[in-house]
Amino acid sequence: MAILFLTPLFKQRIWGGSYFKDNINPNLDDQPYGEMWSLSAHKEGETLIESGEFQGKTLNDIFLSHPELFNSGAKEFPLMVKLIETEDDLSVQVHPDDEFASRIEHQLGKTECWYFLDALPNAKIVLGHNAKTKDEMAKAIEEGKCEDYLSYQSIKPKDFALIISKTVHALGKGLLLLEIQQSSDVTYRLYDYNRLGLDGKKRPLHVEKGLQVIDFPQKEWPQITNHNNDLPVQELTSCDYFKVDLLKVNGKTICDNNPDQFLIITSASNNIKVNGTILSLGKSCIVTCGETKLEFEGYGEVLITSSNE
């Protein structure tokens, strides 16, 4: 039927820097940018169709008006894709699950995954906590000792992590990554290093809500896997919300496609062609239902995501 190429959005973040201006969009201003939303139907930022018969329309418009292109049971487009670059540490945070987010925030919950494209030496992330009780964590946050109860993991390029909702987490500085997540923007900050936001004020914390969704003690510990190998196709994850495969492109690669489902293709390298159209680093396209063949050209990697909803 069609492949929908999307125009990304850029988001200013206090922990961002000049990466996106220097490497992707020189027309950006000099504010710190930390995220490129390459695919989004969320109200906080909707990506536009870049070309073709739907040019200029939002992804959300097309999802609602042309359901035959997606063959999805979801009431709203279920996923988001971002390219993220961290010049500083992100806040320590947690996302709610669907039940809590629907009841309190009237949004989806947020399970997400990270595929790391680059990492400075000694780069780390927070993945999980060691507090035994809610009171123990609450006291640590109040006393500024939250970091004593966090679990830190070192990160190197080609690492992958699935962060299910209710997991305490934070990206450290010096990382470049692709993030695939549920279409939600609900984040509860637990700790933010007492720094000021872009408006010169301390950013709000959401400790009460955050403590309500965290498991004490932690029940599931996320695992980091590394994919620095020569396998042409690898499954990174298949969770309740999405399945993500890593495809290595070496010249020309032709894949059979299930025409009954839509796919999201995201480039993890520069200048990979998808059915003849260039997809630059971090950009995404949607392969709508009906496409039976996919042809990739170039040298690098793409992530192929399908919705499990």
TORDREN-802812 format. One record per residue (C-alpha): x, y, z. Coordinates in pm, whole numbers, padded with zeros to 5 digits, always signed. Layout:
// residues N
XYZ;...
// end
This chain:
// residues 309
+00000+00000+00000;+00251+00266+00114;+00559+00346+00316;+00510+00659+00524;+00829+00858+00580;+00809+01100+00873;+00952+01442+00954;+01105+01435+01304;+01051+01682+01588;+01328+01814+01813;+01280+01864+02186;+01478+02095+02414;+01600+01930+02732;+01802+02067+03024;+02038+01768+02991;+02078+01811+02612;+02341+01991+02409;+02441+02078+02052;+02451+01727+01903;+02132+01760+01698;+02226+02105+01564;+02580+01992+01481;+02494+01658+01323;+02132+01644+01208;+01955+01979+01175;+02177+02289+01143;+01867+02512+01144;+01804+02448+01513;+01871+02734+01753;+02143+02725+02018;+01923+02587+02297;+02012+02244+02442;+01829+01972+02249;+01818+01619+02387;+01557+01430+02186;+01451+01383+01827;+01102+01237+01808;+01122+01047+01482;+00777+00891+01513;+00498+01017+01734;+00120+01049+01735;+00122+01184+02091;-00042+01518+02170;+00288+01652+02304;+00436+01632+01955;+00291+01476+01640;+00520+01390+01349;+00408+01479+00997;+00408+01261+00687;+00702+01380+00477;+00591+01297+00123;+00335+01118-00094;-00043+01147-00095;-00058+01210+00280;+00218+01474+00285;+00170+01729+00564;-00083+01524+00758;-00007+01403+01108;+00053+01038+01183;-00247+01049+01415;-00469+01181+01133;-00373+00894+00904;-00402+00630+01176;-00759+00738+01254;-00879+00807+00900;-00714+00511+00723;-00728+00215+00964;-00682-00026+00671;-00318+00087+00650;-00243-00036+01002;-00477-00328+01078;-00445-00246+01447;-00686-00298+01733;-00543+00001+01919;-00762+00309+01970;-00459+00536+01921;-00124+00485+01754;+00049+00275+02019;+00422+00350+01986;+00679+00629+01981;+01040+00631+01858;+01311+00875+01968;+01678+00941+01907;+01830+01064+02235;+02169+01222+02311;+02268+01301+02670;+02513+01575+02757;+02425+01536+03126;+02254+01288+03356;+01877+01258+03329;+01659+01269+03637;+01598+00949+03833;+01246+00853+03732;+00980+00588+03699;+00689+00536+03460;+00350+00396+03564;+00188+00087+03416;-00128+00100+03207;-00365+00059+03499;-00223+00343+03707;-00163+00575+03411;-00515+00522+03275;-00677+00583+03614;-00467+00881+03723;-00329+01041+03405;-00580+00926+03138;-00289+00807+02925;-00114+00482+02846;+00155+00355+03077;+00512+00353+02958;+00729+00054+02891;+01032+00144+02681;+01354+00001+02545;+01697+00144+02467;+01943+00048+02193;+02273+00230+02248;+02447+00355+01936;+02740+00519+02114;+02869+00567+02467;+03158+00752+02621;+03400+00549+02835;+03255+00491+03184;+02901+00582+03069;+02635+00442+03301;+02262+00414+03348;+02042+00361+03651;+01847+00039+03621;+01657-00061+03933;+01676+00013+04305;+01786-00160+04624;+01542-00012+04876;+01352-00272+05075;+01048-00058+05155;+00864+00249+05032;+00948+00432+05355;+01318+00358+05308;+01316+00512+04961;+01100+00807+05069;+01344+00889+05349;+01643+00861+05114;+01483+01101+04866;+01393+01348+05142;+01749+01340+05279;+01912+01369+04935;+02052+01015+04954;+01849+00861+04674;+02163+00768+04481;+02269+00533+04762;+01977+00306+04675;+02016+00296+04297;+02156+00016+04084;+02408+00138+03824;+02505-00045+03504;+02792+00036+03268;+02699+00087+02903;+02888+00033+02577;+02780+00061+02211;+02540-00212+02088;+02396-00266+02437;+02020-00311+02467;+01786-00283+02766;+01411-00328+02811;+01271-00104+03085;+00927-00222+03184;+00692+00019+03359;+00742+00060+03736;+01123+00029+03700;+01337+00306+03852;+01578+00422+03583;+01787+00708+03446;+02015+00766+03150;+02360+00891+03234;+02560+01146+03037;+02758+01065+02724;+02505+00837+02552;+02348+00822+02206;+02056+00583+02175;+01731+00490+02008;+01430+00461+02235;+01115+00271+02141;+00825+00307+02381;+00455+00308+02436;+00290+00629+02317;+00296+00801+02654;+00466+01102+02808;+00400+01021+03175;+00718+01047+03379;+00748+01068+03758;+01073+01232+03868;+01207+01107+04198;+01538+01296+04209;+01690+01566+03988;+02027+01656+04146;+01880+01988+04271;+01945+02149+03932;+01750+02424+03761;+01534+02378+03452;+01543+02582+03131;+01318+02839+03302;+01568+02891+03585;+01351+02711+03841;+01385+02368+03996;+01192+02113+03796;+00898+01958+03983;+00933+01615+04140;+00655+01358+04156;+00769+01156+04456;+00425+01065+04592;+00300+00924+04263;+00634+00762+04186;+00643+00575+04515;+00293+00443+04449;+00398+00261+04131;+00740+00124+04233;+00763-00234+04361;+00933-00269+04701;+01151-00466+04705;+01216-00478+04332;+01063-00789+04174;+01212-00791+03823;+01565-00688+03733;+01615-00570+03373;+01901-00730+03184;+02144-00564+02946;+02241-00761+02636;+02512-00672+02386;+02473-00724+02012;+02821-00648+01877;+02837-00952+01650;+02794-01056+01286;+02446-01208+01307;+02235-01061+01026;+01909-01055+01224;+01861-01057+01600;+01553-01024+01817;+01619-00756+02076;+01293-00798+02263;+00933-00913+02239;+00729-00775+02527;+00359-00710+02579;+00368-00395+02367;+00625-00432+02091;+00870-00663+01920;+01204-00518+01807;+01451-00685+01570;+01797-00563+01474;+01881-00604+01105;+02236-00558+00978;+02243-00420+00623;+02550-00508+00418;+02500-00389+00062;+02153-00498-00049;+01916-00698+00168;+01569-00809+00056;+01318-00930+00316;+00975-01087+00281;+00718-00892+00480;+00391-00995+00642;+00138-00773+00460;-00117-00807+00741;+00073-00593+00992;+00243-00255+00991;+00611-00218+01074;+00825+00070+01194;+01171+00093+01040;+01423+00311+01223;+01775+00372+01099;+02055+00313+01347;+02310+00428+01086;+02341+00701+00827;+02191+00676+00480;+02022+00338+00474;+01778+00313+00182;+01437+00155+00239;+01270+00062-00091;+01485+00326-00260;+01434+00615-00016;+01714+00725+00218;+01651+00695+00589;+01916+00892+00779;+02030+00827+01135;+01742+00814+01383;+01467+00869+01129;+01169+00632+01102;+00920+00520+00843;+00606+00308+00867;+00556+00014+00634;+00178-00003+00607;-00024-00317+00550;-00004-00460+00200;+00370-00420+00143;+00509-00768+00074;+00877-00692+00002;+01130-00472+00179;+01460-00384+00016;+01739-00230+00222;+02054-00080+00070;+02363+00052+00244;+02591-00047+00527;+02476-00032+00886;+02179-00127+01101;+01807-00072+01124;+01558-00153+01397;+01236-00319+01282;+00950-00276+01527;+00605-00429+01525;+00323-00360+01767;+00204-00643+01993;-00122-00464+02068;
// end
